[in-house]
Amino acid sequence: MFFSSCIGSFHAKNNGKYLIRSVYFDNFDNKVLTQKKEGFVERDKFRVRLYDHNIDYMNLEKKSKRNNLTFKQKCRITATEYELMNVGDIAWMETDSRPLIQELFVQMTLYQLKPVVVVDYEREVFIYEYGNVRVTFDSKIKTSFRNPNLLNPDLAMVETNPDIVILEVKYDDFLPDVIKQLLQVHDRRKGTYSKYQISRMYG
């Protein structure tokens, strides 16, 4: 068996599966969504993420695309800080010690980015030791439409397409040949959808 399920990981609680909840930032002109749909080779996406509704462990993340390479930066934030962002109280961010907070402040100021939609999904992860390959399966994608109340565990969520399962393969320096061969699966379509894009199709 090549893969091991990450049952012992920090987040996984139920046979290697766990809930991811993210709120995505965009503006009134749907700048982030449009760049994704039109396939801009350089684009950035900000989100705040938590796991299994645990508001004591939250991250602000910036996911960047440069040509065909993806980069991610993140820093810890508190529930109180997110609530301030959500209501537009952002002056404190300008002089915050965390560079990512300062960068988001610039984006919120220049482009009026703000939290727009919460996305929930279930993730199952498998690890292949050589190359530190992480294979993830994301399913049961749900959207809050345009309600950014990230911290509400009872937030009304609507299921998107139950038939969609998103496979992602992440690795560090190289992708082993055995993984490349396993990915050659028939009757599967390679697409450019993201969870954020899917969620906005329903709201």
C-alpha positions in Angstrom: 0.0 0.0 0.0 1.6 3.2 -1.1 -0.5 5.7 0.8 -1.2 6.1 4.5 -4.3 7.9 5.7 -3.5 10.9 7.9 -5.8 9.7 10.7 -3.2 10.9 13.2 -3.0 14.4 11.9 -3.8 17.5 13.9 -7.2 18.0 12.2 -8.4 14.5 11.4 -10.9 13.0 13.8 -13.1 10.6 11.9 -11.2 8.0 9.9 -8.9 10.6 8.3 -11.8 13.0 7.4 -12.4 16.4 8.8 -14.5 19.5 8.1 -12.9 22.6 6.6 -14.7 25.9 6.8 -13.4 28.9 4.9 -14.7 32.4 4.3 -13.5 34.0 1.1 -12.8 37.7 0.4 -13.9 39.5 -2.8 -15.3 42.8 -3.7 -18.6 44.2 -5.2 -17.1 43.7 -8.7 -16.3 40.1 -8.1 -12.6 40.7 -8.8 -11.3 37.5 -7.3 -14.0 35.3 -8.9 -13.5 36.9 -12.3 -9.8 36.4 -12.3 -10.3 32.7 -11.4 -12.9 32.1 -14.1 -10.9 33.9 -16.8 -7.7 32.0 -15.8 -5.4 34.9 -14.9 -1.9 33.5 -14.6 -1.2 35.8 -11.7 -3.8 36.1 -9.0 -4.3 36.1 -5.3 -7.1 34.9 -3.0 -7.5 35.7 0.7 -9.5 33.5 3.0 -9.9 32.8 6.7 -10.0 29.1 7.6 -10.9 26.9 10.6 -11.3 23.2 11.1 -14.2 21.3 12.7 -15.7 24.6 13.9 -12.8 25.1 16.3 -12.6 28.9 16.5 -9.5 28.7 18.8 -7.4 27.7 15.8 -8.0 30.0 12.8 -5.7 31.1 10.0 -5.7 34.0 7.5 -4.4 32.5 4.3 -3.3 34.0 1.0 -3.2 31.6 -1.9 -1.3 32.9 -4.9 -1.0 31.7 -8.5 2.0 32.5 -10.6 1.8 30.8 -14.0 1.3 27.2 -13.1 2.7 27.4 -9.6 0.7 27.8 -6.4 2.0 29.4 -3.2 0.3 29.8 0.1 1.1 32.0 3.1 -0.8 32.0 6.3 -0.8 33.4 9.8 -2.8 32.8 12.9 -5.7 35.2 13.7 -8.3 35.3 16.5 -12.1 35.1 16.3 -12.3 38.7 17.5 -9.9 39.9 14.7 -12.1 38.2 12.1 -15.2 39.8 13.5 -13.5 43.2 13.2 -12.6 42.5 9.6 -16.2 41.3 8.9 -17.7 44.6 10.0 -15.1 46.7 8.3 -13.2 47.8 11.4 -9.8 47.5 9.8 -7.7 50.5 10.9 -5.8 48.3 13.4 -4.5 46.1 10.5 -2.4 48.8 9.0 0.2 48.6 11.8 -0.2 45.0 12.8 3.1 43.1 13.2 2.0 40.3 10.8 2.9 41.1 7.2 -0.1 39.2 5.8 -2.5 41.2 7.9 -0.9 44.4 6.6 -1.2 43.1 3.0 -4.9 42.3 3.4 -5.4 45.7 4.8 -4.0 47.2 1.6 -6.3 45.0 -0.5 -9.3 45.8 1.6 -8.5 49.5 1.3 -7.7 49.7 -2.4 -10.1 47.2 -3.8 -12.8 47.1 -1.0 -12.2 43.3 -0.4 -14.4 41.9 2.3 -15.6 38.5 3.5 -18.4 37.4 1.1 -19.2 33.7 1.4 -18.6 30.8 3.7 -17.7 27.4 2.2 -17.8 24.1 4.0 -16.5 20.8 2.8 -15.2 17.4 4.0 -11.6 16.5 3.3 -9.9 13.1 3.3 -6.1 13.1 3.1 -3.6 10.5 2.1 0.2 10.8 2.5 2.9 9.3 0.3 6.2 9.6 2.2 8.5 10.0 -0.8 8.3 13.5 -2.1 6.0 14.4 0.7 3.0 14.0 -1.5 -0.4 14.9 -0.1 -3.5 13.7 -1.9 -6.7 15.2 -0.8 -10.3 14.4 -1.7 -12.8 17.3 -1.0 -16.5 16.5 -1.1 -19.9 17.6 0.3 -19.2 21.2 -0.7 -21.7 23.6 0.8 -22.2 27.4 0.5 -23.7 30.1 2.7 -24.6 32.1 -0.4 -23.5 35.6 0.7 -23.6 35.2 4.5 -20.0 35.6 5.9 -20.9 34.6 9.4 -17.9 32.3 9.7 -18.1 31.7 13.4 -21.7 30.6 13.6 -21.7 26.8 13.8 -25.4 26.8 13.0 -25.0 28.9 9.9 -27.5 27.8 7.2 -25.5 26.0 4.5 -26.8 24.8 1.1 -25.3 21.8 -0.7 -23.8 22.5 -4.1 -23.4 19.6 -6.5 -23.2 16.3 -4.4 -21.5 14.5 -7.4 -18.4 16.8 -7.3 -15.3 15.5 -5.6 -12.2 17.6 -6.0 -8.9 15.8 -6.1 -5.8 17.8 -5.4 -2.2 16.5 -5.4 0.4 18.6 -3.5 4.1 17.9 -3.3 7.3 19.6 -2.4 10.3 19.0 -4.8 9.1 16.2 -7.1 6.1 14.1 -8.0 7.1 10.3 -7.9 6.4 8.4 -11.1 4.1 6.0 -9.2 1.8 8.9 -8.3 1.8 10.1 -11.9 0.7 6.6 -13.0 -2.0 6.4 -10.4 -3.4 9.7 -11.5 -4.0 8.4 -15.1 -7.6 7.4 -14.4 -10.1 7.0 -17.2 -13.4 8.8 -17.3 -12.2 11.6 -15.1 -12.1 15.2 -16.3 -9.4 17.7 -15.4 -11.0 21.1 -14.6 -10.3 24.5 -13.2 -13.1 24.8 -10.7 -12.3 25.8 -7.2 -14.4 25.5 -4.1 -14.9 29.2 -4.1 -16.0 29.3 -7.7 -18.4 26.4 -7.1 -19.9 28.1 -4.1 -20.5 31.3 -6.0 -22.4 29.4 -8.8 -25.1 28.8 -6.2 -25.4 32.3 -4.8 
